[in-house]
Amino acid sequence: MHLHYRFTHACGHTGIGASAFKTPSTASRYPNDETSTTVILELPFSCPYCPDVKRSSTLNIPEVAPGHGILAIISSTWPWKWCILRVCKYEDIAQKEWAQSMSDGGFRQMAWIPKPCGEVRVIYGLEEVRIGNRGATTEVACGWKQGADRPVTSRFAGLLSQLNAALLSGKNAGR
């Protein structure tokens, strides 16, 4: 069985953890036969892209291009925060980098945190009449601008992070 961690920060933005085997000795040799369980961890602090009002310290975050994110490991001391290892795309992370979470005889959470991008608007409570029933719907709209002279890169993870933040806050999430 695979365990896959997903982090939800206080600001609503998300991070993606490594996929790990729960019991390596019984892992199937056939990937399609394996089951995956997502473990959602709620963190009491904001992601590195957002200011954290609870703490006065701020991270010195490097420039992150659209479609990229930061690979980070959680600090070993309280108050916990992310320690940035590098800026990269998710697919550029090597398995040996994820293995850093298993150092010093203990385990520390690691995550790739996509740069939030676009603007996501959430409108709640629109009345919709369907055949036989009536209920409230949620309308979601998003958009971003892409210069014609810039290469197109996937911003899907960043948009999902913005969507999660907007849904949790009930307001707009914009970057």
N, CA, C and O atoms as a DFTB+ gen file, in Angstrom:
700 C
 N C O
     1  1       0.846      -1.177       0.000
     2  2       0.000       0.000       0.000
     3  2       0.894       1.244       0.000
     4  3       1.908       1.301       0.696
     5  1       0.502       2.208      -0.777
     6  2       1.193       3.492      -0.801
     7  2       0.516       4.465       0.156
     8  3      -0.711       4.507       0.241
     9  1       1.310       5.239       0.868
    10  2       0.803       6.370       1.637
    11  2       1.259       7.623       0.907
    12  3       2.432       7.759       0.560
    13  1       0.348       8.512       0.681
    14  2       0.665       9.763      -0.007
    15  2       0.203      10.904       0.873
    16  3      -0.976      10.991       1.217
    17  1       1.128      11.785       1.243
    18  2       0.798      12.888       2.136
    19  2       0.420      14.134       1.345
    20  3       1.048      14.464       0.339
    21  1      -0.620      14.821       1.819
    22  2      -1.007      16.123       1.272
    23  2      -1.157      17.068       2.452
    24  3      -1.784      16.732       3.457
    25  1      -0.585      18.233       2.324
    26  2      -0.572      19.206       3.406
    27  2      -1.494      20.363       3.075
    28  3      -1.486      20.868       1.952
    29  1      -2.289      20.786       4.049
    30  2      -3.106      21.984       3.907
    31  2      -2.608      22.982       4.938
    32  3      -2.657      22.727       6.141
    33  1      -2.127      24.126       4.451
    34  2      -1.590      25.164       5.331
    35  2      -2.716      26.037       5.886
    36  3      -3.848      25.983       5.404
    37  1      -2.401      26.832       6.887
    38  2      -3.386      27.734       7.493
    39  2      -3.955      28.712       6.464
    40  3      -5.100      29.145       6.595
    41  1      -3.170      29.066       5.441
    42  2      -3.628      29.979       4.392
    43  2      -4.506      29.277       3.359
    44  3      -5.120      29.935       2.519
    45  1      -4.570      27.932       3.415
    46  2      -5.386      27.170       2.474
    47  2      -4.600      26.579       1.323
    48  3      -5.092      25.683       0.638
    49  1      -3.381      27.064       1.096
    50  2      -2.570      26.511       0.014
    51  2      -2.080      25.119       0.392
    52  3      -1.948      24.788       1.571
    53  1      -1.814      24.316      -0.626
    54  2      -1.504      22.914      -0.387
    55  2      -0.061      22.577      -0.755
    56  3       0.601      23.305      -1.495
    57  1       0.401      21.458      -0.218
    58  2       1.701      20.894      -0.530
    59  2       1.537      19.410      -0.783
    60  3       0.600      18.784      -0.288
    61  1       2.452      18.855      -1.553
    62  2       2.382      17.448      -1.944
    63  2       3.584      16.730      -1.350
    64  3       4.728      17.116      -1.589
    65  1       3.320      15.694      -0.581
    66  2       4.389      14.913       0.020
    67  2       4.786      13.745      -0.852
    68  3       4.192      13.484      -1.898
    69  1       5.807      13.053      -0.390
    70  2       6.297      11.886      -1.118
    71  2       5.310      10.739      -1.005
    72  3       4.504      10.680      -0.077
    73  1       5.387       9.842      -1.952
    74  2       4.609       8.625      -1.897
    75  2       5.509       7.554      -1.297
    76  3       6.616       7.330      -1.786
    77  1       5.047       6.894      -0.249
    78  2       5.870       5.915       0.446
    79  2       5.080       4.635       0.667
    80  3       3.851       4.649       0.744
    81  1       5.802       3.536       0.768
    82  2       5.170       2.264       1.081
    83  2       4.906       2.180       2.566
    84  3       5.756       2.547       3.376
    85  1       3.727       1.696       2.926
    86  2       3.420       1.466       4.333
    87  2       4.154       0.230       4.830
    88  3       4.685       0.226       5.941
    89  1       4.186      -0.813       4.018
    90  2       4.906      -2.032       4.355
    91  2       5.739      -2.445       3.148
    92  3       5.244      -3.167       2.283
    93  1       6.999      -2.002       3.068
    94  2       7.823      -2.273       1.896
    95  2       8.008      -3.746       1.590
    96  3       8.120      -4.110       0.420
    97  1       8.046      -4.598       2.586
    98  2       8.311      -6.010       2.337
    99  2       7.160      -6.707       1.625
   100  3       7.363      -7.741       0.990
   101  1       5.960      -6.155       1.722
   102  2       4.809      -6.793       1.082
   103  2       4.340      -6.019      -0.148
   104  3       3.245      -6.266      -0.654
   105  1       5.156      -5.088      -0.629
   106  2       4.756      -4.284      -1.782
   107  2       4.672      -5.143      -3.042
   108  3       5.507      -6.016      -3.279
   109  1       3.673      -4.881      -3.817
   110  2       3.472      -5.611      -5.063
   111  2       4.495      -5.191      -6.107
   112  3       4.939      -4.044      -6.141
   113  1       4.854      -6.135      -6.948
   114  2       5.767      -5.788      -8.045
   115  2       5.009      -5.128      -9.190
   116  3       5.621      -4.597     -10.116
   117  1       3.701      -5.160      -9.131
   118  2       2.877      -4.627     -10.198
   119  2       2.195      -3.350      -9.733
   120  3       1.291      -3.409      -8.899
   121  1       2.611      -2.175     -10.262
   122  2       2.073      -0.898      -9.781
   123  2       0.552      -0.788      -9.860
   124  3      -0.056      -0.128      -9.016
   125  1      -0.073      -1.416     -10.849
   126  2      -1.524      -1.300     -11.000
   127  2      -2.278      -2.044      -9.905
   128  3      -3.451      -1.760      -9.662
   129  1      -1.611      -3.008      -9.229
   130  2      -2.254      -3.779      -8.178
   131  2      -2.182      -3.098      -6.819
   132  3      -2.811      -3.563      -5.869
   133  1      -1.439      -2.019      -6.706
   134  2      -1.236      -1.371      -5.423
   135  2      -2.343      -0.359      -5.139
   136  3      -2.857       0.292      -6.049
   137  1      -2.697      -0.241      -3.873
   138  2      -3.668       0.754      -3.469
   139  2      -2.927       1.948      -2.889
   140  3      -1.809       1.818      -2.388
   141  1      -3.548       3.086      -2.962
   142  2      -2.935       4.311      -2.463
   143  2      -3.891       4.991      -1.495
   144  3      -5.087       5.111      -1.763
   145  1      -3.349       5.433      -0.371
   146  2      -4.123       6.150       0.623
   147  2      -3.535       7.538       0.788
   148  3      -2.332       7.685       1.004
   149  1      -4.373       8.553       0.690
   150  2      -3.920       9.924       0.892
   151  2      -4.145      10.316       2.336
   152  3      -5.251      10.193       2.863
   153  1      -3.089      10.788       2.968
   154  2      -3.154      11.259       4.341
   155  2      -3.099      12.783       4.293
   156  3      -2.111      13.355       3.834
   157  1      -4.152      13.438       4.762
   158  2      -4.210      14.897       4.733
   159  2      -3.782      15.428       6.095
   160  3      -4.385      15.101       7.118
   161  1      -2.749      16.238       6.097
   162  2      -2.252      16.841       7.332
   163  2      -2.512      18.338       7.287
   164  3      -2.075      19.021       6.360
   165  1      -3.218      18.847       8.282
   166  2      -3.475      20.278       8.379
   167  2      -2.380      20.911       9.212
   168  3      -2.114      20.482      10.335
   169  1      -1.748      21.931       8.661
   170  2      -0.636      22.598       9.332
   171  2      -1.109      23.921       9.926
   172  3      -1.886      24.634       9.291
   173  1      -0.658      24.262      11.128
   174  2      -1.113      25.491      11.790
   175  2      -0.365      26.742      11.350
   176  3      -0.473      27.783      11.997
   177  1       0.387      26.658      10.269
   178  2       1.124      27.819       9.780
   179  2       0.926      27.969       8.281
   180  3       0.559      27.015       7.595
   181  1       1.172      29.172       7.778
   182  2       0.978      29.476       6.358
   183  2       2.083      28.863       5.512
   184  3       3.152      28.515       6.013
   185  1       1.805      28.738       4.222
   186  2       2.819      28.242       3.293
   187  2       3.906      29.306       3.133
   188  3       3.697      30.456       3.519
   189  1       5.045      28.950       2.578
   190  2       6.130      29.933       2.440
   191  2       5.804      31.132       1.544
   192  3       6.484      32.156       1.617
   193  1       4.774      31.018       0.703
   194  2       4.430      32.111      -0.200
   195  2       3.581      33.181       0.490
   196  3       3.495      34.309       0.005
   197  1       2.958      32.836       1.613
   198  2       2.047      33.748       2.294
   199  2       2.641      34.212       3.624
   200  3       3.317      33.439       4.304
   201  1       2.394      35.460       3.997
   202  2       2.862      35.915       5.312
   203  2       2.078      35.195       6.405
   204  3       0.876      34.965       6.272
   205  1       2.758      34.850       7.465
   206  2       2.126      34.180       8.595
   207  2       1.963      35.191       9.712
   208  3       2.948      35.652      10.289
   209  1       0.714      35.540      10.021
   210  2       0.460      36.571      11.024
   211  2       0.784      36.092      12.435
   212  3       0.985      36.914      13.329
   213  1       0.837      34.784      12.651
   214  2       1.130      34.253      13.980
   215  2       2.610      34.372      14.326
   216  3       2.971      34.445      15.500
   217  1       3.467      34.393      13.305
   218  2       4.904      34.468      13.548
   219  2       5.457      35.721      12.887
   220  3       5.016      36.107      11.804
   221  1       6.399      36.338      13.525
   222  2       6.990      37.546      12.956
   223  2       8.075      37.207      11.944
   224  3       8.391      38.020      11.076
   225  1       8.654      35.995      12.052
   226  2       9.731      35.639      11.124
   227  2       9.149      35.293       9.758
   228  3       8.059      34.730       9.655
   229  1       9.879      35.631       8.737
   230  2       9.461      35.303       7.381
   231  2      10.584      34.543       6.695
   232  3      11.760      34.747       6.994
   233  1      10.215      33.678       5.786
   234  2      11.200      32.922       5.023
   235  2      11.733      33.778       3.890
   236  3      11.001      34.566       3.290
   237  1      12.995      33.617       3.610
   238  2      13.570      34.273       2.451
   239  2      13.382      33.326       1.273
   240  3      14.217      32.457       1.020
   241  1      12.278      33.505       0.561
   242  2      11.931      32.581      -0.515
   243  2      12.553      33.046      -1.826
   244  3      12.429      34.214      -2.194
   245  1      13.223      32.137      -2.531
   246  2      13.806      32.510      -3.817
   247  2      12.722      32.723      -4.870
   248  3      11.558      32.389      -4.647
   249  1      13.099      33.272      -6.000
   250  2      12.166      33.484      -7.113
   251  2      11.683      32.127      -7.625
   252  3      12.486      31.232      -7.891
   253  1      10.378      31.986      -7.759
   254  2       9.782      30.729      -8.209
   255  2       8.982      31.015      -9.482
   256  3       8.047      31.816      -9.476
   257  1       9.361      30.357     -10.555
   258  2       8.687      30.545     -11.843
   259  2       7.333      29.846     -11.838
   260  3       7.152      28.871     -11.109
   261  1       6.379      30.321     -12.633
   262  2       5.094      29.633     -12.748
   263  2       5.303      28.184     -13.185
   264  3       6.133      27.908     -14.051
   265  1       4.560      27.270     -12.592
   266  2       4.706      25.856     -12.899
   267  2       5.749      25.163     -12.030
   268  3       5.879      23.939     -12.067
   269  1       6.487      25.938     -11.254
   270  2       7.489      25.394     -10.342
   271  2       6.975      25.508      -8.911
   272  3       5.917      26.088      -8.663
   273  1       7.719      24.962      -7.999
   274  2       7.394      25.057      -6.582
   275  2       8.668      24.931      -5.791
   276  3       9.767      24.972      -6.344
   277  1       8.517      24.779      -4.501
   278  2       9.691      24.615      -3.657
   279  2       9.646      23.242      -2.994
   280  3       8.594      22.780      -2.552
   281  1      10.795      22.613      -2.938
   282  2      10.952      21.378      -2.197
   283  2      11.411      21.789      -0.811
   284  3      12.413      22.492      -0.672
   285  1      10.690      21.360       0.213
   286  2      10.987      21.810       1.571
   287  2      10.853      20.652       2.550
   288  3      10.149      19.674       2.299
   289  1      11.543      20.791       3.662
   290  2      11.460      19.815       4.743
   291  2      11.063      20.575       6.002
   292  3      11.481      21.714       6.211
   293  1      10.259      19.939       6.831
   294  2       9.789      20.642       8.022
   295  2      10.926      20.716       9.046
   296  3      11.709      19.776       9.184
   297  1      11.007      21.824       9.748
   298  2      12.072      22.011      10.743
   299  2      11.920      20.989      11.863
   300  3      10.821      20.506      12.137
   301  1      13.022      20.674      12.494
   302  2      12.992      19.657      13.546
   303  2      12.628      20.226      14.917
   304  3      12.433      19.468      15.868
   305  1      12.536      21.543      15.026
   306  2      12.220      22.163      16.306
   307  2      10.957      23.010      16.207
   308  3      10.583      23.471      15.128
   309  1      10.316      23.204      17.340
   310  2       9.126      24.030      17.391
   311  2       9.528      25.485      17.548
   312  3      10.504      25.709      18.265
   313  1       8.910      26.491      16.976
   314  2       7.727      26.362      16.127
   315  2       8.116      25.820      14.754
   316  3       9.092      26.261      14.147
   317  1       7.334      24.861      14.282
   318  2       7.653      24.220      13.027
   319  2       7.411      25.163      11.868
   320  3       6.509      26.001      11.894
   321  1       8.231      25.005      10.864
   322  2       8.124      25.777       9.625
   323  2       8.814      24.965       8.540
   324  3       9.472      23.963       8.819
   325  1       8.656      25.406       7.310
   326  2       9.318      24.741       6.193
   327  2      10.719      25.301       6.014
   328  3      10.917      26.515       6.049
   329  1      11.682      24.422       5.822
   330  2      13.049      24.807       5.465
   331  2      13.199      24.505       3.973
   332  3      13.116      23.348       3.560
   333  1      13.413      25.524       3.186
   334  2      13.446      25.373       1.733
   335  2      14.755      24.723       1.298
   336  3      15.841      25.174       1.661
   337  1      14.630      23.648       0.509
   338  2      15.802      22.960      -0.021
   339  2      16.168      23.464      -1.414
   340  3      17.337      23.724      -1.700
   341  1      15.152      23.602      -2.286
   342  2      15.413      24.122      -3.632
   343  2      14.117      24.416      -4.363
   344  3      13.041      23.994      -3.941
   345  1      14.233      25.147      -5.468
   346  2      13.114      25.443      -6.361
   347  2      13.184      24.452      -7.511
   348  3      14.256      24.233      -8.074
   349  1      12.044      23.848      -7.867
   350  2      12.037      22.857      -8.939
   351  2      10.609      22.557      -9.381
   352  3       9.647      23.024      -8.772
   353  1      10.487      21.773     -10.445
   354  2       9.211      21.197     -10.843
   355  2       9.048      19.892     -10.069
   356  3      10.037      19.297      -9.642
   357  1       7.823      19.452      -9.888
   358  2       7.579      18.212      -9.135
   359  2       8.284      17.030      -9.791
   360  3       8.893      16.205      -9.110
   361  1       8.199      16.954     -11.104
   362  2       8.788      15.809     -11.810
   363  2      10.315      15.801     -11.773
   364  3      10.929      14.795     -12.128
   365  1      10.938      16.904     -11.350
   366  2      12.399      16.969     -11.253
   367  2      12.941      16.461      -9.918
   368  3      14.156      16.414      -9.727
   369  1      12.063      16.083      -8.997
   370  2      12.506      15.615      -7.682
   371  2      12.914      14.146      -7.791
   372  3      12.130      13.301      -8.224
   373  1      14.151      13.860      -7.391
   374  2      14.664      12.489      -7.412
   375  2      14.257      11.770      -6.129
   376  3      14.046      12.402      -5.094
   377  1      14.151      10.453      -6.204
   378  2      13.779       9.657      -5.043
   379  2      14.761       9.859      -3.887
   380  3      14.364       9.836      -2.722
   381  1      16.040      10.056      -4.211
   382  2      17.042      10.259      -3.147
   383  2      16.785      11.566      -2.384
   384  3      17.149      11.679      -1.214
   385  1      16.159      12.557      -3.043
   386  2      15.819      13.791      -2.336
   387  2      14.687      13.546      -1.329
   388  3      14.723      14.058      -0.210
   389  1      13.681      12.758      -1.739
   390  2      12.599      12.424      -0.812
   391  2      13.147      11.642       0.376
   392  3      12.606      11.727       1.478
   393  1      14.215      10.882       0.158
   394  2      14.798      10.065       1.226
   395  2      15.391      10.915       2.348
   396  3      15.662      10.389       3.428
   397  1      15.596      12.201       2.127
   398  2      16.129      13.080       3.170
   399  2      15.200      13.158       4.384
   400  3      15.625      13.533       5.477
   401  1      13.942      12.804       4.184
   402  2      12.994      12.846       5.297
   403  2      13.288      11.753       6.323
   404  3      12.811      11.825       7.455
   405  1      14.062      10.753       5.940
   406  2      14.371       9.624       6.826
   407  2      15.806       9.705       7.333
   408  3      16.518       8.701       7.317
   409  1      16.238      10.860       7.777
   410  2      17.610      11.009       8.238
   411  2      17.681      11.086       9.753
   412  3      16.678      11.339      10.421
   413  1      18.860      10.868      10.282
   414  2      19.140      10.962      11.722
   415  2      18.269      10.032      12.563
   416  3      17.931      10.354      13.702
   417  1      17.908       8.886      12.005
   418  2      17.136       7.906      12.757
   419  2      15.695       8.298      13.008
   420  3      14.995       7.600      13.742
   421  1      15.231       9.380      12.430
   422  2      13.849       9.822      12.623
   423  2      13.193      10.126      11.294
   424  3      13.752       9.848      10.234
   425  1      12.005      10.700      11.358
   426  2      11.255      11.044      10.155
   427  2      10.808      12.492      10.258
   428  3      10.254      12.916      11.273
   429  1      11.056      13.242       9.197
   430  2      10.568      14.626       9.101
   431  2       9.786      14.743       7.802
   432  3      10.221      14.257       6.757
   433  1       8.634      15.388       7.874
   434  2       7.800      15.545       6.685
   435  2       8.499      16.417       5.644
   436  3       9.155      17.406       5.971
   437  1       8.338      16.022       4.388
   438  2       8.830      16.797       3.252
   439  2       7.657      17.076       2.338
   440  3       6.681      16.326       2.315
   441  1       7.757      18.164       1.581
   442  2       6.690      18.485       0.635
   443  2       7.237      19.293      -0.529
   444  3       8.218      20.026      -0.406
   445  1       6.570      19.134      -1.656
   446  2       6.758      20.042      -2.777
   447  2       5.541      20.954      -2.723
   448  3       4.403      20.488      -2.784
   449  1       5.784      22.247      -2.609
   450  2       4.709      23.221      -2.459
   451  2       4.664      24.053      -3.735
   452  3       5.556      24.868      -3.969
   453  1       3.630      23.859      -4.573
   454  2       3.571      24.589      -5.838
   455  2       3.339      26.075      -5.603
   456  3       2.680      26.476      -4.643
   457  1       3.893      26.878      -6.496
   458  2       3.640      28.313      -6.411
   459  2       2.185      28.558      -6.791
   460  3       1.765      28.211      -7.894
   461  1       1.412      29.156      -5.882
   462  2       0.023      29.466      -6.231
   463  2       0.007      30.405      -7.444
   464  3       0.794      31.348      -7.518
   465  1      -0.880      30.141      -8.374
   466  2      -0.928      31.014      -9.541
   467  2      -2.365      31.234      -9.976
   468  3      -3.270      30.473      -9.633
   469  1      -2.540      32.283     -10.727
   470  2      -3.867      32.639     -11.196
   471  2      -4.687      33.273     -10.099
   472  3      -4.211      33.483      -8.983
   473  1      -5.902      33.568     -10.426
   474  2      -6.859      34.100      -9.460
   475  2      -8.072      33.209      -9.512
   476  3      -8.638      32.981     -10.581
   477  1      -8.476      32.702      -8.364
   478  2      -9.627      31.822      -8.290
   479  2     -10.721      32.535      -7.520
   480  3     -10.494      33.024      -6.413
   481  1     -11.895      32.591      -8.099
   482  2     -13.045      33.226      -7.455
   483  2     -14.084      32.145      -7.160
   484  3     -14.370      31.300      -8.008
   485  1     -14.636      32.182      -5.971
   486  2     -15.665      31.226      -5.579
   487  2     -16.909      32.007      -5.202
   488  3     -16.851      32.926      -4.384
   489  1     -18.033      31.641      -5.799
   490  2     -19.308      32.282      -5.501
   491  2     -20.224      31.188      -4.960
   492  3     -20.520      30.213      -5.651
   493  1     -20.667      31.361      -3.723
   494  2     -21.509      30.364      -3.075
   495  2     -22.982      30.741      -3.173
   496  3     -23.335      31.905      -3.364
   497  1     -23.824      29.732      -3.038
   498  2     -25.238      29.948      -2.811
   499  2     -26.075      30.306      -4.010
   500  3     -27.170      30.842      -3.836
   501  1     -25.626      30.043      -5.214
   502  2     -26.481      30.292      -6.365
   503  2     -27.581      29.237      -6.379
   504  3     -27.309      28.042      -6.269
   505  1     -28.801      29.681      -6.512
   506  2     -29.908      28.729      -6.534
   507  2     -30.024      28.128      -7.922
   508  3     -30.015      28.832      -8.932
   509  1     -30.131      26.843      -7.945
   510  2     -30.262      26.145      -9.216
   511  2     -31.440      25.192      -9.121
   512  3     -31.584      24.461      -8.141
   513  1     -32.275      25.206     -10.141
   514  2     -33.417      24.306     -10.167
   515  2     -33.119      23.216     -11.183
   516  3     -32.897      23.485     -12.364
   517  1     -33.118      21.990     -10.701
   518  2     -32.918      20.837     -11.569
   519  2     -34.227      20.071     -11.628
   520  3     -35.146      20.322     -10.848
   521  1     -34.297      19.168     -12.529
   522  2     -35.511      18.362     -12.641
   523  2     -35.702      17.579     -11.343
   524  3     -34.860      16.759     -10.976
   525  1     -36.786      17.830     -10.668
   526  2     -37.116      17.087      -9.466
   527  2     -36.511      17.599      -8.178
   528  3     -36.955      17.190      -7.105
   529  1     -35.513      18.480      -8.227
   530  2     -34.959      18.985      -6.966
   531  2     -34.394      20.385      -7.146
   532  3     -34.269      20.899      -8.258
   533  1     -34.065      20.966      -6.034
   534  2     -33.563      22.333      -6.037
   535  2     -32.449      22.407      -4.996
   536  3     -32.563      21.800      -3.931
   537  1     -31.384      23.137      -5.283
   538  2     -30.294      23.213      -4.320
   539  2     -29.341      24.339      -4.646
   540  3     -29.448      25.002      -5.678
   541  1     -28.406      24.534      -3.735
   542  2     -27.409      25.578      -3.925
   543  2     -26.210      25.005      -4.672
   544  3     -25.839      23.847      -4.482
   545  1     -25.623      25.818      -5.506
   546  2     -24.432      25.401      -6.234
   547  2     -23.289      26.357      -5.912
   548  3     -23.492      27.437      -5.356
   549  1     -22.117      25.940      -6.268
   550  2     -20.934      26.772      -6.110
   551  2     -20.346      26.999      -7.490
   552  3     -20.108      26.048      -8.234
   553  1     -20.115      28.241      -7.827
   554  2     -19.531      28.576      -9.124
   555  2     -18.071      28.947      -8.897
   556  3     -17.757      29.748      -8.016
   557  1     -17.194      28.368      -9.684
   558  2     -15.762      28.637      -9.570
   559  2     -15.277      29.163     -10.904
   560  3     -15.572      28.589     -11.952
   561  1     -14.531      30.257     -10.862
   562  2     -13.939      30.821     -12.077
   563  2     -12.463      31.083     -11.798
   564  3     -12.092      31.466     -10.689
   565  1     -11.641      30.878     -12.792
   566  2     -10.218      31.167     -12.605
   567  2      -9.638      31.711     -13.897
   568  3     -10.212      31.567     -14.976
   569  1      -8.491      32.335     -13.752
   570  2      -7.826      32.863     -14.925
   571  2      -6.405      33.269     -14.601
   572  3      -6.082      33.578     -13.454
   573  1      -5.572      33.266     -15.598
   574  2      -4.227      33.787     -15.459
   575  2      -3.805      34.331     -16.799
   576  3      -4.390      33.989     -17.827
   577  1      -2.807      35.163     -16.797
   578  2      -2.309      35.751     -18.038
   579  2      -0.986      35.101     -18.403
   580  3      -0.128      34.887     -17.546
   581  1      -0.832      34.791     -19.674
   582  2       0.375      34.155     -20.190
   583  2       0.854      34.977     -21.378
   584  3       0.126      35.146     -22.356
   585  1       2.061      35.481     -21.294
   586  2       2.624      36.222     -22.415
   587  2       2.886      35.309     -23.598
   588  3       3.334      34.177     -23.411
   589  1       2.621      35.767     -24.796
   590  2       2.810      34.956     -25.994
   591  2       4.281      34.609     -26.217
   592  3       4.587      33.623     -26.887
   593  1       5.184      35.400     -25.668
   594  2       6.609      35.156     -25.863
   595  2       7.205      34.204     -24.816
   596  3       8.395      33.893     -24.876
   597  1       6.398      33.746     -23.868
   598  2       6.887      32.857     -22.817
   599  2       6.459      31.420     -23.098
   600  3       5.343      31.191     -23.565
   601  1       7.329      30.453     -22.821
   602  2       6.934      29.059     -23.035
   603  2       5.836      28.660     -22.044
   604  3       5.820      29.116     -20.900
   605  1       4.932      27.812     -22.497
   606  2       3.820      27.370     -21.667
   607  2       4.295      26.231     -20.765
   608  3       4.877      25.253     -21.236
   609  1       4.041      26.371     -19.472
   610  2       4.325      25.310     -18.519
   611  2       3.052      25.019     -17.741
   612  3       2.181      25.881     -17.619
   613  1       2.947      23.816     -17.218
   614  2       1.755      23.432     -16.475
   615  2       1.658      24.221     -15.177
   616  3       2.621      24.307     -14.415
   617  1       0.507      24.786     -14.941
   618  2       0.243      25.519     -13.707
   619  2      -0.876      24.860     -12.921
   620  3      -1.456      25.462     -12.018
   621  1      -1.171      23.627     -13.271
   622  2      -2.305      22.928     -12.686
   623  2      -2.199      22.824     -11.164
   624  3      -3.165      23.115     -10.459
   625  1      -1.042      22.415     -10.653
   626  2      -0.879      22.265      -9.200
   627  2      -1.063      23.605      -8.484
   628  3      -1.670      23.651      -7.414
   629  1      -0.550      24.689      -9.058
   630  2      -0.705      26.012      -8.471
   631  2      -2.143      26.491      -8.474
   632  3      -2.585      27.150      -7.534
   633  1      -2.883      26.157      -9.540
   634  2      -4.299      26.514      -9.606
   635  2      -5.122      25.696      -8.605
   636  3      -6.044      26.225      -7.984
   637  1      -4.793      24.409      -8.447
   638  2      -5.496      23.604      -7.449
   639  2      -5.256      24.133      -6.041
   640  3      -6.159      24.136      -5.204
   641  1      -4.026      24.582      -5.789
   642  2      -3.711      25.156      -4.486
   643  2      -4.534      26.421      -4.244
   644  3      -5.051      26.627      -3.146
   645  1      -4.654      27.264      -5.266
   646  2      -5.476      28.477      -5.168
   647  2      -6.946      28.133      -4.960
   648  3      -7.635      28.786      -4.175
   649  1      -7.426      27.109      -5.663
   650  2      -8.817      26.688      -5.515
   651  2      -9.081      26.236      -4.084
   652  3     -10.088      26.618      -3.488
   653  1      -8.187      25.428      -3.531
   654  2      -8.353      24.968      -2.151
   655  2      -8.403      26.147      -1.187
   656  3      -9.248      26.185      -0.293
   657  1      -7.498      27.112      -1.367
   658  2      -7.480      28.288      -0.489
   659  2      -8.774      29.082      -0.609
   660  3      -9.318      29.540       0.396
   661  1      -9.271      29.248      -1.835
   662  2     -10.502      30.013      -2.039
   663  2     -11.711      29.299      -1.432
   664  3     -12.567      29.944      -0.825
   665  1     -11.790      27.986      -1.588
   666  2     -12.904      27.237      -1.020
   667  2     -12.888      27.272       0.500
   668  3     -13.939      27.401       1.127
   669  1     -11.707      27.159       1.098
   670  2     -11.620      27.185       2.553
   671  2     -11.946      28.558       3.139
   672  3     -12.544      28.658       4.210
   673  1     -11.551      29.607       2.433
   674  2     -11.792      30.951       2.955
   675  2     -13.169      31.487       2.590
   676  3     -13.680      32.389       3.253
   677  1     -13.765      30.944       1.549
   678  2     -15.056      31.451       1.091
   679  2     -14.920      32.768       0.350
   680  3     -15.912      33.458       0.115
   681  1     -13.701      33.117      -0.017
   682  2     -13.431      34.383      -0.691
   683  2     -12.590      34.119      -1.919
   684  3     -12.405      32.975      -2.335
   685  1     -12.083      35.197      -2.493
   686  2     -11.181      35.072      -3.619
   687  2      -9.776      34.741      -3.124
   688  3      -9.366      35.167      -2.044
   689  1      -9.060      33.988      -3.920
   690  2      -7.646      33.740      -3.655
   691  2      -6.899      34.209      -4.885
   692  3      -7.125      33.690      -5.978
   693  1      -6.031      35.160      -4.734
   694  2      -5.317      35.701      -5.892
   695  2      -3.840      35.796      -5.643
   696  3      -3.400      36.095      -4.533
   697  1      -3.084      35.543      -6.667
   698  2      -1.615      35.658      -6.632
   699  2      -1.195      36.360      -7.870
   700  3      -0.002      36.582      -8.080
